[in-house]
Amino acid sequence: MRKAILYYTDNNPKVDPLIISLCQKYIAQSGLPIISVSLQPIDFGKNIVMKDRIRSYPTMVDQIVEGLKTLKDYDQIFFCEHDVLYHPNHFEFEIKNDCLFYYNDNVWRWAYHSDLAITYDRLMSLSVLTANQELLLRHYLYRQYLVRLWEWDERRSREPRWARRMGYEPGIKKKRRGGITDEDYEVWQSPYPNVDIRHGVTFTRSKCALSDFKHAPTGWIESTIDKIPGWELKKLFNRK
């Protein structure tokens, strides 16, 4: 299985540089080839710069498409983002079906302004997606087509309502619920979790409290960052 990483970032200057450097460090430790797609030049993997673009959902779709085109010689692609700490065992997973999207739901969210960490059942996001390269490219070319067909304005919102309605995660939201395809997915769990750092300028809402949810998720757990297995976050981030 020829694996590679697609790392996409909006170069938001408000994100703590320590977050970005540590997240890149753990991604690089995977030893896999990396294609980074950014809005400004960065020294991380093979870098593609999307010039004269702004942070938006349409821009992110275009970034993903460009990265996936460049990764045509690989079978399995891991999506990676600049504010997620990926445990090395995340990249050991191998897909079993080229027609399914796979999500690692062993994830903790960290409210970066505090020591609060939360998790719940089926905590799945784009940042923990892996799948076959051709499947991903076909799906995102279709998303790109819809964005252009419906003339969605990239300047309206950091998290537009229509993007939430169609669903960010391929395969999870079916057409009957407002999604754009009926493709399917599977969930898996790595031995140790990834850590999704919610720092206040994330593209999507942080949702680190039960009150943030219209329908409370099952398996809700609140803890502190020193209790997340496989990580020593206080040491990494120089916190007492």
C-alpha positions as CSV (number, residue, x, y, z in Angstrom):
1,M,0.0,0.0,0.0
2,R,1.6,3.3,-1.2
3,K,0.6,5.8,1.5
4,A,1.0,9.6,1.5
5,I,-0.1,12.7,3.4
6,L,-2.2,15.6,2.1
7,Y,-1.6,18.6,4.5
8,Y,-3.7,21.7,3.8
9,T,-3.5,24.9,5.7
10,D,-4.9,28.5,5.5
11,N,-1.7,30.0,7.1
12,N,-3.8,31.8,9.7
13,P,-1.4,34.1,11.5
14,K,-3.5,34.0,14.7
15,V,-2.7,30.3,15.4
16,D,0.0,29.8,18.0
17,P,3.2,28.9,16.1
18,L,3.9,26.3,18.7
19,I,0.7,24.4,17.7
20,I,1.8,24.4,14.1
21,S,5.4,23.4,14.7
22,L,4.4,20.5,17.0
23,C,1.7,19.2,14.7
24,Q,4.1,19.3,11.8
25,K,6.7,17.5,13.8
26,Y,4.4,14.5,14.6
27,I,3.1,14.4,11.0
28,A,6.7,14.3,9.7
29,Q,7.5,11.4,12.1
30,S,5.2,9.2,10.1
31,G,8.0,9.0,7.5
32,L,5.4,9.2,4.7
33,P,5.6,11.5,1.7
34,I,3.9,14.9,2.3
35,I,2.2,17.3,-0.1
36,S,1.4,20.5,1.6
37,V,-1.1,23.0,0.0
38,S,-1.1,26.4,1.6
39,L,-2.0,30.0,0.9
40,Q,1.5,31.3,1.6
41,P,4.8,29.4,1.1
42,I,5.7,27.0,3.9
43,D,8.7,24.7,4.4
44,F,6.8,21.4,4.9
45,G,6.9,18.5,2.4
46,K,6.5,19.3,-1.2
47,N,4.7,22.7,-1.1
48,I,1.9,23.9,-3.4
49,V,0.9,27.6,-3.0
50,M,-2.6,28.7,-3.9
51,K,-1.8,32.3,-4.8
52,D,-4.3,35.2,-4.3
53,R,-6.8,33.1,-2.4
54,I,-8.4,33.7,1.0
55,R,-9.4,31.4,3.8
56,S,-12.8,29.9,2.9
57,Y,-14.5,26.6,2.3
58,P,-14.3,26.9,-1.6
59,T,-10.6,27.6,-1.2
60,M,-10.2,24.5,1.0
61,V,-11.9,22.4,-1.6
62,D,-9.6,23.7,-4.3
63,Q,-6.6,23.1,-2.1
64,I,-7.6,19.5,-1.5
65,V,-8.2,18.9,-5.2
66,E,-4.8,20.3,-6.1
67,G,-3.1,18.1,-3.5
68,L,-4.9,15.0,-4.6
69,K,-4.0,15.5,-8.2
70,T,-0.3,15.7,-7.2
71,L,-0.7,12.5,-5.2
72,K,-1.8,10.4,-8.2
73,D,1.0,7.9,-7.7
74,Y,-0.2,6.9,-4.3
75,D,-2.9,4.4,-3.2
76,Q,-4.0,5.7,0.3
77,I,-4.1,9.3,1.3
78,F,-4.2,10.6,4.9
79,F,-5.8,14.1,5.3
80,C,-3.8,16.2,7.9
81,E,-4.4,19.7,9.3
82,H,-2.2,22.2,11.0
83,D,-3.9,22.0,14.4
84,V,-4.2,18.3,15.0
85,L,-1.6,16.2,16.9
86,Y,-1.5,12.9,15.1
87,H,-0.2,9.9,17.1
88,P,2.3,7.8,15.0
89,N,0.0,4.8,15.1
90,H,-2.6,6.8,13.2
91,F,-0.6,6.3,10.0
92,E,-0.2,2.5,10.4
93,F,-3.8,1.9,9.3
94,E,-4.4,0.4,5.9
95,I,-7.7,0.7,4.0
96,K,-9.4,-2.5,3.1
97,N,-11.9,-1.2,0.5
98,D,-11.1,1.3,-2.2
99,C,-14.8,2.4,-2.3
100,L,-15.1,3.5,1.4
101,F,-14.0,6.5,3.3
102,Y,-12.3,5.7,6.7
103,Y,-12.4,7.8,9.8
104,N,-10.3,7.3,13.0
105,D,-12.7,8.2,15.8
106,N,-10.2,7.8,18.6
107,V,-9.9,11.6,19.0
108,W,-9.8,14.0,21.9
109,R,-10.7,17.7,21.6
110,W,-8.6,20.1,23.6
111,A,-9.9,23.6,24.4
112,Y,-6.5,25.2,24.1
113,H,-7.3,28.2,26.4
114,S,-7.7,25.7,29.2
115,D,-6.7,22.1,30.3
116,L,-10.2,20.8,29.3
117,A,-10.3,17.8,27.0
118,I,-13.4,16.0,25.8
119,T,-14.3,13.1,23.6
120,Y,-17.5,11.2,22.6
121,D,-18.6,8.4,20.4
122,R,-18.1,8.7,16.7
123,L,-16.1,11.9,16.9
124,M,-15.3,12.0,13.2
125,S,-13.9,14.9,11.2
126,L,-12.2,15.6,7.9
127,S,-8.8,15.9,9.7
128,V,-8.9,12.1,10.5
129,L,-10.0,10.9,7.0
130,T,-8.1,8.4,5.0
131,A,-9.2,6.7,1.7
132,N,-8.2,5.6,-1.7
133,Q,-6.7,8.5,-3.8
134,E,-9.0,8.0,-6.8
135,L,-12.1,7.9,-4.6
136,L,-11.0,11.1,-2.8
137,L,-10.2,12.9,-6.0
138,R,-13.5,11.9,-7.7
139,H,-15.4,13.1,-4.7
140,Y,-13.7,16.4,-4.3
141,L,-13.8,17.2,-8.0
142,Y,-17.6,16.8,-7.6
143,R,-17.6,19.1,-4.6
144,Q,-15.6,21.6,-6.6
145,Y,-18.0,21.4,-9.4
146,L,-21.0,22.1,-7.1
147,V,-19.3,25.0,-5.4
148,R,-18.7,26.6,-8.9
149,L,-22.1,25.7,-10.3
150,W,-24.0,27.2,-7.4
151,E,-21.6,30.2,-7.3
152,W,-20.9,30.0,-3.6
153,D,-19.1,33.1,-2.5
154,E,-15.8,32.4,-0.7
155,R,-16.0,35.7,1.1
156,R,-19.4,35.2,3.0
157,S,-18.4,33.3,6.1
158,R,-15.6,31.4,7.8
159,E,-18.1,28.5,8.1
160,P,-20.9,28.9,5.6
161,R,-24.3,27.4,6.4
162,W,-24.5,25.6,3.1
163,A,-21.2,23.8,3.8
164,R,-22.6,22.5,7.1
165,R,-25.8,21.5,5.4
166,M,-24.0,19.4,2.8
167,G,-21.6,18.0,5.4
168,Y,-17.8,18.4,5.5
169,E,-17.0,14.7,5.8
170,P,-17.4,12.5,2.6
171,G,-19.6,9.5,3.0
172,I,-21.2,10.4,6.4
173,K,-24.2,12.5,5.3
174,K,-26.4,10.8,2.7
175,K,-28.5,12.6,0.1
176,R,-31.8,12.0,2.1
177,R,-30.3,14.1,4.9
178,G,-29.0,16.9,2.6
179,G,-25.7,15.4,1.6
180,I,-24.4,15.4,-2.0
181,T,-23.7,11.6,-2.5
182,D,-24.6,8.2,-1.1
183,E,-21.0,7.0,-0.8
184,D,-20.3,5.1,2.4
185,Y,-17.7,5.0,5.2
186,E,-16.3,2.9,8.0
187,V,-14.9,3.9,11.4
188,W,-11.8,2.5,13.0
189,Q,-9.8,3.3,16.1
190,S,-6.1,3.7,16.6
191,P,-4.5,2.3,19.8
192,Y,-3.7,5.9,20.9
193,P,-5.8,9.0,20.1
194,N,-5.2,12.0,18.0
195,V,-5.7,15.4,19.7
196,D,-7.8,18.0,17.9
197,I,-6.7,21.4,19.3
198,R,-9.5,23.9,19.4
199,H,-7.8,27.3,19.7
200,G,-10.4,29.9,18.9
201,V,-9.7,30.6,15.2
202,T,-10.5,27.1,13.9
203,F,-12.6,27.0,10.7
204,T,-15.4,25.1,12.3
205,R,-17.0,25.7,15.7
206,S,-15.0,24.3,18.7
207,K,-17.9,22.4,20.3
208,C,-16.1,21.5,23.6
209,A,-19.2,21.7,25.8
210,L,-22.4,19.7,25.8
211,S,-24.3,23.0,25.4
212,D,-22.7,23.4,22.0
213,F,-24.7,20.5,20.6
214,K,-28.3,20.5,19.4
215,H,-28.5,16.8,20.2
216,A,-26.1,15.6,22.9
217,P,-23.6,13.0,21.7
218,T,-23.4,9.6,23.4
219,G,-20.3,8.5,25.3
220,W,-19.5,12.0,26.4
221,I,-16.3,12.2,28.6
222,E,-14.8,15.4,30.1
223,S,-11.2,15.2,31.4
224,T,-7.9,17.1,31.4
225,I,-5.1,17.0,29.0
226,D,-2.7,15.3,31.4
227,K,-5.0,12.2,31.3
228,I,-5.1,11.8,27.5
229,P,-3.4,8.4,26.8
230,G,-0.2,8.4,24.7
231,W,0.5,12.1,25.2
232,E,2.3,14.4,27.6
233,L,0.7,17.6,26.4
234,K,1.7,19.7,29.4
235,K,5.3,18.9,28.8
236,L,5.1,19.4,25.1
237,F,3.4,22.8,25.5
238,N,5.5,23.9,28.5
239,R,2.5,24.1,30.8
240,K,2.7,23.6,34.6
